Amino acid sequence: MTTSRRARRVVPAMLAALVLSLGAAQATGAAARPRAEGKPVPATHTVHLSKPKLVTPTGNAMPKVLKSQGPLPTIPRKKLAELKAEAAKHPAKHGPGQTGGNRAWKLAPPPSQGSFEGLGEPCCIRPPDTHGAVGLGHFVQVVNGTGFGVFRKSDGALLKKVSFASFFKYTAQTIFDPRVVYDKKSNRWVISAAAFPENSTVQKVFFAVSTTSDPTGSFFVYTFDPPENAGDFYDFPQLGLSPDAVIVTANIFDSAENYVRSRAFGLAKADLYNGRITNYPYFSLGKAGTVAPPLVEDNNTNAFLVAAGTSNQLGLFRATNLGHSNATIVQQAGVPVAAYTVPPNARQPGTNNLLDSADARFQNASSQIGNQLLNVHTINSGGLPRPKWYQINTSTGTVPSGRSGFVYESGTSDDFNPSVAGSSVGGTTTNPIGRMFFTWSSTNVTSTPHQVRVKSGGRLATDPVNVVGGNTYSTASTFYDPSSDTVERWGDYSAVTIDPSSTSTCPVGNRAYVVNERQISTTSWGSRIGRLGFCS
């Protein structure tokens, strides 16, 4: 839409910022409690996607303006700088599981089944924001700058590479923050991205849906202009799926780059996948922080969205009937967890330059299976950046004992930029997530130093909670130092997706594909796509 946002002032958000109480010492294993009814979230607008265009993407047109930036923080910049400085003050200690009775370090990860080179961007755009998904016969990757690529699963051959400017037929501004999901129930690919604002009242957001399971073929392409205040900026959109809807969340900032609210909405699959104009309620989640949508793996009409602050609770929202006219979102009571803070930035051998480890946000979609919600973020653990995963019981609003742990290469490594996916294979009635698969980045400046690596690992539901060691898909030969910044931008998200097809040695649900940023040289980035699985 191109209607001026000046004429569409947003109704003031009805939610206050999440109150993250530091006074109540509620640990991860808190006792189960009845779920509170929660507080309804307002839908401030009904928004209409544009009439779709049917396109078969080709070409590599470039936008008139090339830009890149990291995601804007939902924590005030001054406060974030203070937290990062505080995290860097304390000497790094050995991570959990390296001393005492937890023998998680002996855990054998699901073995690697090989990897292949993903997309790269040798110049000008950083961070890459690499993301991807696996389908029946293809792996689709999206990155800043380069656009999207289609790889053949069997051998990693690149079948198609198309710039976003060509794909979306848009060159006015640079397109950024891409995401892709494969809807295995409908056999469709969904790609989303946003463009930098054209002016104070126009910012384009794009959605593309394949017409078949073949991502080399045609897509319906939609666009809309977020109905925000003049000068507001739509940032860090995330993409999820429920039975009837494509779920989208985003952060909104004012013209001074102050965080003002988070948004969520659901696009009806029945319209989106069939080339029809779709309308949707546009919800304001208040100042909840970065909110991650789920990939709902069953037919649950409730989809749970989760956010992380910098204290001892996780924010939880219950969205019901997304994709329908009676869709609602309710803010649940905070989920008590062990207290956490933002992580220190990751160190590199041979330089004082650091790699940005982000701000403890959930960077990617959750896995939702039954009443369990799985996600991972990076926190400060003994002076080290370290991913921590949580499996939330959405019926009780708790993280039960044994349903949370750390992910890391070794007791002295710096680990960050994680993603996780869960599988129902091997699950039970009480714990329907039987498999977990992770990817992350890792460096080490002390024992056995190494530059940044692309890592993967996993666990069975019966394994120790900490995932340690993992597979290595690439190791950089030198540190990353592309600019005069002392903290270099790194990937803001990665991706793990469960393979929807089987092989003679690996049934469905036992294998996953991962994609993460890799470093090619001191100034250039690329990416690596890998497979791993609990296969015979």
C-alpha positions in Angstrom: 0.0 0.0 0.0 1.2 3.5 -0.7 -1.4 5.4 1.4 0.4 8.0 3.6 1.0 6.8 7.1 0.5 10.4 8.3 -3.3 9.9 7.8 -3.3 6.6 9.7 -2.1 7.4 13.2 -1.7 4.4 15.4 -4.0 4.0 18.4 -1.7 4.3 21.5 -0.5 0.9 22.7 -2.7 -0.5 25.5 0.0 -2.7 26.9 2.6 -1.4 29.3 6.2 -2.7 29.0 6.6 -6.2 30.4 7.5 -6.0 34.1 10.5 -8.2 34.7 10.7 -8.5 38.5 14.1 -9.2 39.9 12.7 -9.5 43.4 11.0 -12.9 43.1 13.6 -15.6 43.0 11.8 -18.1 40.8 14.2 -20.7 39.2 13.8 -22.6 36.0 12.2 -25.6 37.8 9.4 -23.6 39.3 6.3 -25.6 40.3 3.5 -25.9 37.8 0.7 -23.4 38.2 -2.6 -22.8 36.4 -2.3 -20.6 33.4 -3.6 -17.1 34.0 -6.3 -15.9 31.5 -4.0 -13.1 30.5 -4.5 -9.6 29.1 -6.0 -9.1 25.6 -3.8 -7.4 23.1 -5.4 -4.8 20.9 -5.7 -4.9 17.2 -5.1 -1.3 16.2 -5.8 -1.7 12.4 -7.2 -4.0 9.8 -4.5 -4.1 7.0 -4.9 -5.1 3.4 -2.2 -6.7 1.3 -1.8 -5.5 -2.2 -3.2 -7.4 -5.2 -0.6 -10.1 -5.8 1.6 -10.3 -8.9 2.4 -13.7 -10.4 6.1 -13.8 -11.2 8.8 -16.4 -12.1 11.9 -14.7 -10.6 15.0 -14.3 -12.6 17.8 -11.8 -12.8 20.1 -9.8 -10.4 19.0 -6.2 -10.6 20.4 -4.1 -7.8 18.7 -1.3 -5.8 19.6 2.3 -6.3 20.8 2.5 -2.6 22.9 -0.1 -0.8 22.6 0.0 3.0 23.1 -2.4 5.8 22.7 -2.2 9.6 22.2 -4.5 12.6 18.8 -4.9 14.2 17.9 -1.9 16.4 17.9 -2.8 20.1 14.6 -2.9 22.0 16.7 -2.2 25.2 17.6 1.6 25.3 21.1 2.0 23.7 22.6 3.5 26.8 21.3 0.6 29.0 22.5 -2.0 26.4 26.0 -0.4 26.4 26.1 -0.6 30.2 25.0 -4.2 30.2 27.6 -5.2 27.6 30.3 -3.3 29.5 29.4 -5.0 32.7 29.4 -8.5 31.0 32.9 -7.8 29.6 34.3 -6.8 33.1 34.4 -10.3 34.6 37.0 -12.9 33.6 35.5 -15.8 31.6 35.1 -19.0 33.6 34.6 -22.6 32.5 31.1 -23.2 31.3 28.5 -25.5 32.9 29.1 -29.2 32.7 32.9 -29.0 32.7 33.3 -29.6 36.4 31.2 -31.5 39.0 28.8 -34.3 38.3 27.3 -33.3 34.9 29.1 -35.4 32.3 27.4 -33.7 29.3 30.7 -33.1 27.7 30.8 -36.8 26.8 27.6 -36.6 24.8 28.0 -37.7 21.2 26.1 -35.3 18.9 23.9 -36.5 16.0 26.6 -37.0 13.3 27.1 -34.7 10.4 25.8 -35.9 7.1 27.9 -33.4 5.1 27.7 -29.8 4.1 27.9 -27.5 1.1 28.6 -23.9 0.4 25.8 -21.4 0.7 25.4 -17.9 -0.6 28.0 -15.1 0.0 28.4 -11.4 -0.5 32.0 -10.3 -1.0 31.3 -6.6 -0.7 29.3 -3.9 1.0 26.4 -5.6 2.8 26.8 -6.7 6.4 25.6 -8.5 8.4 24.3 -11.3 6.0 21.2 -12.2 8.0 21.5 -15.7 6.5 18.3 -17.8 6.8 17.0 -20.9 5.1 14.6 -23.9 5.0 14.6 -27.4 3.6 11.8 -28.8 1.4 11.0 -32.0 -0.4 13.8 -31.7 -2.9 15.4 -28.3 -2.3 17.0 -26.0 0.2 16.2 -22.3 -0.1 18.5 -19.7 1.4 17.9 -16.0 1.8 20.6 -13.4 2.6 21.0 -9.6 2.7 22.4 -8.3 -0.6 22.6 -11.4 -2.7 18.9 -12.3 -2.4 17.7 -15.9 -2.5 19.2 -19.1 -3.8 17.7 -22.5 -4.5 20.0 -25.6 -3.9 19.3 -29.2 -4.8 19.3 -31.2 -1.6 20.9 -34.3 -3.0 24.3 -32.7 -4.0 24.1 -29.0 -2.9 24.1 -27.8 -6.5 22.9 -24.1 -6.9 20.0 -24.2 -9.3 18.9 -20.5 -9.1 20.1 -17.3 -7.6 18.0 -14.2 -7.8 18.4 -10.7 -6.2 15.6 -9.4 -4.1 15.4 -6.3 -6.3 14.7 -8.6 -9.3 12.4 -11.0 -7.3 10.2 -8.3 -5.9 10.6 -5.9 -8.9 11.7 -3.1 -6.5 14.8 -1.0 -6.7 13.9 2.2 -4.8 15.6 1.0 -1.6 17.7 -1.9 -0.3 15.7 -4.9 0.8 16.8 -6.4 4.1 16.0 -8.9 7.0 14.8 -11.8 4.8 13.2 -14.9 6.1 12.0 -18.1 4.5 9.9 -21.1 5.7 8.6 -24.2 4.0 5.0 -25.1 4.8 5.2 -28.9 4.7 1.4 -29.2 5.2 0.6 -27.2 2.1 3.9 -27.7 0.2 4.5 -24.0 -0.3 7.5 -21.7 0.3 7.0 -18.4 2.0 9.6 -15.6 1.8 9.4 -12.3 3.6 11.6 -9.2 3.6 11.4 -5.4 4.3 12.9 -2.4 2.5 14.4 0.6 4.0 12.0 3.6 4.1 11.5 5.6 0.9 10.5 8.6 3.0 8.8 9.3 6.3 5.5 7.8 5.2 6.4 4.9 2.9 8.2 1.7 3.8 7.6 -1.5 1.7 7.3 -4.9 3.2 7.2 -8.0 0.9 5.7 -11.5 1.0 6.2 -14.1 -1.7 4.5 -17.5 -1.8 5.4 -20.3 -4.2 2.5 -21.7 -6.3 3.9 -25.3 -5.9 6.6 -27.1 -3.9 9.1 -26.2 -6.5 11.0 -22.9 -5.5 12.5 -22.5 -9.0 9.0 -21.9 -10.3 6.4 -19.1 -9.9 5.4 -17.1 -6.9 2.6 -14.8 -5.8 4.3 -11.5 -4.6 2.4 -9.2 -2.2 3.4 -5.9 -0.6 2.1 -3.6 2.1 3.1 -0.4 3.9 3.0 -0.8 7.7 0.3 1.5 9.2 2.6 3.2 11.7 3.3 6.9 12.6 5.1 9.0 10.1 8.9 8.3 10.4 8.4 5.0 12.2 10.7 2.1 11.1 9.5 -1.6 10.7 12.5 -3.8 11.7 13.6 -7.4 12.4 10.5 -9.2 11.1 10.2 -12.9 11.9 8.2 -15.6 10.2 6.2 -18.5 11.6 3.3 -20.8 10.7 0.1 -22.0 12.3 -2.4 -24.4 10.8 -4.3 -21.6 9.0 -1.9 -18.6 8.9 1.5 -17.3 8.2 2.6 -15.6 11.4 4.6 -12.3 11.3 6.2 -10.3 14.1 8.3 -7.1 14.0 9.8 -4.3 16.1 8.7 -0.7 15.5 11.0 2.3 16.2 10.4 6.0 15.9 12.4 8.5 13.8 14.9 8.8 16.7 15.4 5.0 16.7 13.6 4.6 20.0 11.8 1.3 20.4 8.0 2.1 20.6 6.2 -1.3 20.2 6.2 -4.8 18.7 3.7 -6.0 16.2 2.2 -9.4 15.3 -0.3 -10.5 12.7 -1.4 -13.6 10.8 -1.9 -13.9 7.0 -4.7 -16.3 6.0 -3.1 -19.2 4.1 -6.4 -19.8 2.2 -6.0 -16.3 0.6 -2.3 -16.0 0.5 -1.6 -19.3 -1.1 -4.3 -18.9 -3.8 -3.4 -15.4 -5.0 -6.3 -13.6 -3.3 -6.1 -10.2 -1.5 -6.0 -10.9 2.2 -7.0 -8.7 5.2 -5.6 -9.1 8.7 -5.8 -7.5 12.1 -2.6 -5.8 13.1 -1.9 -6.3 16.8 0.2 -4.1 19.1 2.1 -6.2 21.7 3.4 -3.1 23.5 7.0 -2.9 24.5 7.4 -6.7 24.9 10.9 -6.8 23.3 11.7 -8.9 20.2 8.9 -11.4 19.9 9.5 -14.8 18.1 6.6 -16.5 16.4 6.3 -20.4 16.4 6.3 -23.0 13.7 3.2 -25.0 14.9 3.8 -28.6 14.1 0.3 -29.9 14.8 -3.3 -28.6 14.4 -3.4 -26.5 17.6 -5.5 -23.4 17.0 -3.4 -21.6 19.7 0.0 -20.3 18.6 2.4 -19.1 21.3 4.8 -16.2 20.8 7.7 -15.7 23.2 10.0 -12.7 24.1 13.1 -12.4 26.2 14.1 -9.3 28.3 17.1 -9.1 30.6 15.8 -10.5 33.9 14.2 -13.7 35.2 11.1 -14.1 33.1 10.1 -14.8 29.5 7.2 -13.0 27.9 4.5 -15.3 26.5 1.5 -14.5 24.2 -1.3 -16.8 23.1 -2.6 -16.2 19.6 -5.9 -17.9 18.7 -7.5 -18.5 15.3 -4.8 -16.5 13.4 -5.9 -16.3 9.8 -9.5 -15.9 10.7 -11.6 -12.8 11.4 -12.0 -13.7 15.0 -8.3 -13.9 15.7 -7.1 -12.8 19.2 -3.9 -12.4 21.0 -3.6 -12.5 24.8 -0.6 -11.7 26.9 0.0 -14.5 29.4 1.7 -14.3 32.8 5.5 -14.1 32.6 7.3 -17.5 32.5 9.8 -17.7 35.4 13.3 -18.8 34.5 16.8 -18.5 36.0 17.9 -14.9 35.9 19.9 -13.9 32.8 21.5 -10.8 31.2 22.8 -9.9 27.8 26.0 -11.7 26.7 29.5 -10.3 26.3 30.6 -10.0 22.7 32.6 -12.9 21.3 36.4 -12.7 21.2 38.7 -13.6 18.3 42.3 -14.9 18.4 44.9 -12.4 17.2 42.8 -9.2 17.6 40.9 -7.1 20.1 38.0 -6.8 17.7 34.9 -8.5 18.9 32.0 -10.2 17.1 28.5 -8.9 18.1 26.6 -11.6 20.1 23.3 -9.6 20.0 21.2 -8.7 23.0 19.7 -11.9 24.4 16.7 -11.8 22.0 15.2 -14.9 20.5 16.5 -14.5 17.0 14.4 -17.1 15.2 11.0 -18.9 15.2 10.2 -21.4 18.0 9.1 -25.0 17.5 5.7 -25.6 18.9 4.6 -29.3 19.4 1.6 -30.0 21.6 1.9 -27.9 24.7 5.6 -27.4 24.4 7.4 -24.4 23.0 11.2 -24.6 22.2 13.5 -21.7 21.5 17.1 -20.6 22.2 18.9 -17.3 22.8 22.4 -16.1 23.8 23.1 -15.0 27.4 26.0 -14.3 29.7 27.2 -17.5 31.3 30.2 -17.1 33.6 31.5 -14.2 31.5 31.1 -16.1 28.2 28.4 -15.7 25.5 26.5 -18.9 25.5 23.2 -20.1 23.9 20.6 -21.3 26.3 17.5 -23.3 25.2 14.1 -23.5 27.0 11.2 -25.9 26.5 8.2 -24.0 27.9 5.1 -25.8 29.0 2.4 -23.5 27.6 -0.3 -25.2 29.7 1.3 -24.2 33.0 3.5 -21.2 31.9 6.6 -22.8 33.3 9.9 -24.3 32.2 10.0 -27.6 34.1 13.1 -29.0 35.6 15.3 -30.7 33.0 13.7 -28.7 30.1 16.5 -26.1 29.7 20.2 -26.2 29.1 23.2 -24.7 27.4 24.7 -25.2 23.9 28.5 -24.7 23.5 31.6 -26.1 21.9 33.8 -26.3 25.0 34.2 -24.8 28.5 36.4 -22.0 27.1 34.6 -21.2 23.8 32.5 -18.1 23.0 29.2 -19.4 21.5 26.5 -17.3 19.9 24.0 -16.7 17.0 22.0 -19.9 17.7 18.9 -21.5 16.2 17.0 -24.6 17.2 14.3 -26.9 15.8 12.4 -29.7 17.5 10.9 -32.9 16.2 8.1 -35.1 17.5 9.9 -38.3 16.7 10.7 -40.1 20.0 8.4 -37.8 21.9 5.9 -38.9 24.6 2.6 -37.7 25.9 4.3 -35.8 28.7 7.2 -34.6 26.5 6.2 -34.5 22.8 9.6 -33.1 21.6 11.8 -36.1 21.1 14.6 -34.6 19.1 16.4 -31.2 19.1 18.7 -29.9 16.5 20.9 -26.7 16.9 23.2 -24.5 14.9 25.5 -21.7 16.3 28.8 -19.8 15.8 31.8 -20.4 18.0 35.3 -18.9 18.7 38.0 -19.7 21.2 40.9 -17.5 22.4 42.3 -19.7 25.1 42.8 -23.5 25.0 43.1 -24.7 21.4 42.4 -21.2 19.9 40.4 -21.0 16.7 38.6 -18.4 14.6 34.8 -18.4 14.1 33.2 -21.7 13.2 29.9 -22.9 11.9 28.6 -25.5 14.4 25.7 -27.9 14.8 24.5 -30.4 17.4 21.5 -32.0 19.0 20.0 -34.1 21.7 17.4 -36.7 22.4 14.8 -36.0 25.0 16.5 -38.4 27.3 20.0 -36.9 26.9 21.7 -34.5 29.4 20.4 -31.0 29.0 23.7 -29.4 27.8 24.6 -29.9 24.2 28.4 -29.8 24.0 31.0 -30.2 21.3 29.0 -30.6 18.1 29.9 -30.8 14.4 32.1 -28.3 12.7 31.2 -27.3 9.1 33.8 -24.6 8.6 36.6 -22.7 10.5 37.8 -19.3 9.4 41.6 -19.0 8.8 41.8 -15.4 10.2 39.8 -13.0 12.3 37.0 -10.9 11.0 37.7 -7.2 10.7 35.9 -5.6 7.8 35.6 -2.1 9.2 36.9 0.4 11.8 34.3 -0.8 14.3 35.7 -2.5 17.4 32.6 -4.7 17.6 32.0 -6.2 14.2 28.5 -7.0 13.0 27.8 -10.8 12.8 24.8 -12.7 11.7 21.6 -11.8 13.5 20.0 -15.1 12.7 20.7 -18.5 11.5 18.2 -21.4 10.8 17.5 -25.0 11.6 14.7 -26.9 9.8 13.5 -30.5 10.0 13.8 -32.4 6.7 10.2 -33.2 5.6 11.2 -36.2 3.5 12.9 -39.5 4.4 15.7 -41.7 3.0 16.2 -45.4 3.3 18.4 -44.8 6.3 16.7 -41.8 7.9 13.0 -41.6 8.6 11.2 -38.3 8.6 11.9 -36.2 11.8 15.3 -37.6 12.4 17.4 -35.3 10.2 17.7 -31.5 10.0 19.4 -28.9 7.7 21.2 -25.9 9.2 22.5 -22.7 7.7 24.8 -20.1 9.3 27.1 -17.3 8.5 30.7 -18.3 7.8 33.8 -16.1 7.4 35.7 -16.3 4.1 38.4 -13.7 4.8 39.1 -10.7 7.0 36.5 -8.6 5.2 34.2 -11.1 3.5 31.4 -13.4 4.7 29.8 -16.4 3.2 27.6 -19.2 4.6 27.5 -22.9 5.0 24.6 -25.3 4.8 24.9 -28.6 6.7 23.0 -31.8 7.4 22.9 -33.8 10.6 20.7 -36.5 12.0 19.9 -39.4 14.3 19.9 -41.9 11.4 20.9 -45.5 11.1 
